[in-house]
Amino acid sequence: MHSNFSADCEAPMKDMIEAGIKRGVKELSFTEHIDYDYPDPTIHFDVNLDQYEQKIREMQQTYGKQITIQKGIELGFQPHLTARYQQLLQEHSFDFIIGSMHTTDHKDLHSGRLFEGQSLNEAYEKYYTELYECAKAFDQFSILGHIDLVTRYKYEPGVYHFHDVIEEIFKVIIPRGQGIEINTSGYKYGMDRVHPTRDILQLYYDMGGEIITVGSDAHKPERVADHIESSYELLRDVGFNYVTTFEQQKPQFHKL
């Protein structure tokens, strides 16, 4: 989840933590946004990492007897950013690193520009192919975030789901000991489901994937721990026996 260290969130870290405690959360990770070269000039996705480190430590001291707080980061993938993220991770350490794609073909997904002048299948193909290229070129992440995020911004019945490309992504990350997530923010956007869809979760499981995290991707206190329990039930239904958290980038398995 996020706090006001992320450019798209105004909630103080204290408020997010207290919402988690109130909802019975035992462990959480902040995953603040770093999305270099984000194509929307009205928003700047960067984090003052020294201040972030200091605030995390302060919160751990204040709330450590009530909840475990991990220091994470969410890196926005684009093919030309690999070296820049590698340098960042040489200079700063995190418990948990999400690799996500919010920009494809130098166009942010949120504005809808990706879908202009091409079919939905063509836009999806660019998204999944670029995600594959980034995952293959950059291996310093814990999990891939909301793999099918592109479907949030435009979806039509009958569109191809690109399981062949997703399968190639899983062939890269599973042997490296990297995972995926259930991200419950789809409910916030009126999708009535998590990211990714069940068929993608099933594909990951059937290919031998074991590392899976569950997060609300909350940007407001009222969204903290949203639909977490139903996501655990979905995991059990797919076949998973464990959910994962991370400490110093090492997976910790918790029986469902």
N, C-alpha and C positions, 0 to 999 in steps of 0.2 A: 504494500500500500504506500501512499504518498503523504507528504506534508508540504508546508509552504517553502521547503527547499526545492520543490519542483515548480516550474514556471506556471503550470496550469492548476495549481492548488494553493488555496489561501489558508488552509487549516493549520494552526500551530501543532507541532509534534505532540505536545502535551495533551491536546484535545483528542488526537487520534489514539494515543495510548490509553487514555482514560476510557474512551469508547470501547476499546478492546477489552479492558479489564471488566467493564460493566457487562459485556456480552460473554464473559467466561473464557476469553482467549488466553491460552497458556504461553504462546510464543508467536511473535510477529517479526516481520522484517520490513523496514522501510526500503523502498527501491526507487530512489529519486531519479528523475529523468535527466539524462545527458543525451542530447540529440543534435550533434554538431551539424552545421549546414542545413538546418531545417528550412525548407523553402518558403515558409510563411514569415515575412519580415516583421510581423506584429508580435511575435513571441520568440523568446530566446531561451532555448532549453540547455542551460548550463548550470552547474552547481559549484558553489564555493566549498570545495571539499575539506578545507581546513576547518571552516566553521561547522560544516556538517559533522565531521569527526568529533569536534568538541561538544556539539549538542547531543549526539548519540551517547557519549560518555556521561554527560550530565543526566540524561534521561535514564540510563542504566543505573546510575547511583540512586536516583530518586525513586524509581519504580522496580528496581531489580528484585525485590522480595515478593513482588506481586505478579510479575510477568517477565519473560525472557525477551529481550530486544536485540535483534540482529541488524547489522549495518549492511545494507544492500545497495545496488545501483541498477538502473535499467538503461542499457546502451542502445541507442537507435541506429540500427544497421543501415549503411549504404556502402556499396562496393569500394568506394575510394577512401573510406574512413578506417580501414583495417590497421594501418600503421599508426594512426593517431590514437586509436583505442589501445593498441599494444603499449605505446609509450605511457599512456595514462595509467595502465595497470602495473607498469613497472614502478610508478611513483606512489601509488595508493593501493591499499589492500581493502578487500571487502569480504564479508561472510558469504554473500549471495549475489550472483550476477545474472541478470536477465538480458538475453539478446532479443531485441524486438525490431520489427520493421514497421515504421509509420510513414515512410517515404519510399516510393518506387518510381524509377525513371525520373528522378529529381522532382517529383510531384508529391505533395503531401496527400495522404488518403482522405483526410478530414474534409478538405475543400471540394472533393469530387473531381479535381482536375485530371486525375489519372484516367477517368472514364470518358473523357471528352475525345471525340474523333476516332473512336475505335469500339469494337464490340466488347461486351462484358467478358467473353471468353478470352479475348486478346489481352484485356487489362489483367484478368486473373493470371494468365500465363506469365505475364511480365512480373507480377508480384511474387508468385511462387518460385519462378526461375531465379529471380534476384535474391530471394531469401536463401535458396539453395547455394548460390554462389558465395554469399556472405558466410553462411554456416561452414562451408567447405574451406574458405580462406582464413577464417578466424575461429580459433578453438578455445578462447579464454572466457567462456561463459558457463554458467551452471545449467541453465535451461533455456529453451526457446519460448518466448512469451506469445500468448494468444495467436497461435499459428495461422488461423483462418481469419485474422482481423479484417482483411479486405472485404469479407462478406458483410461486415457491419455497415459499410457505407453504400453499397449497392448490391442488390441480390434480385435475381429473377428465377422462377421455377425452370428447371431443365438445363441450367447452366452446368457446364462440365466442372467436376470437382477436383481435378488434377491430382488424384491419388497417386498417379505414377510419379509425379515430381515429389510429392510428400514422402512417398516411399524411399526415393533417393536421398532425401534429407535425413530420414531415419537411418538409412544405411551408413550415413556419415556420423551421426551423433551417438547412436546406441553403442557402437564399439568404443567410442571415446569416453563413455561413462557420463554422458550428458543427457538431460531429460527434457520434458515438456511440462506445461502447466495446464490445469483447469483454471480459467479466469472467469469469475462470475459476473463481470461487468456487462455482459450481454443483456442481463435483466434490466440494468439501468437504462439501456438504450432501446428498451421495448422489444427485444428479440425473443424473450421468453425462453432463453437457453444460455448455456455457458459457451465460452470459446475454449477449445474447438468443439465441433460437433461430435456426437458419440461415435460416428463411423471412423473419424480420425483417431479418437482415443482407442478404439478397437484395433485399428491398424497398428498403432504403436505397441499395444499389448501383444498382439499376435506376432509381431516381429521380434519379440523378446525385450521390449522396453520395460524397465522397472522403476525408473526415477521419474516421479511425478509430484509436483507441488500443487497446492490449492490456495488461491488468493482472491481477495475481493477487488483488488486494484482500486481500492477506495481513495477518493480525493476529498471526501467529506466524512465527518464522524458518523453520520447516520448510515453510511454504506459499509462501515467496518464489519467484517465477518458475514456479509450478506450472502445467503444461500450456500454457506460452507457445509452445513450438515447434509443437505441434499446432494451436494457434490461428492461427499464421501460415499453416499449411497450409490451414486452413479458409478463411482470407481469400483465398488464392490460388485456391482451388477456386471460391469465389463469383465471383471476377473482379478482385479488388483487386490493384493493383500496388505499393502503398505502405502502410506503417504510419506512424503519426504520433506525434511527441512534441511537447511545448510548451516554449518558453522565452520568458518575459515575455509570456505569453498569445499568442504567435505560433506557428502550426503549423510544425513541421519534418518534412519528408517523407523517409522512409527506404525505399529500394527493397527489396521482399521477395525 
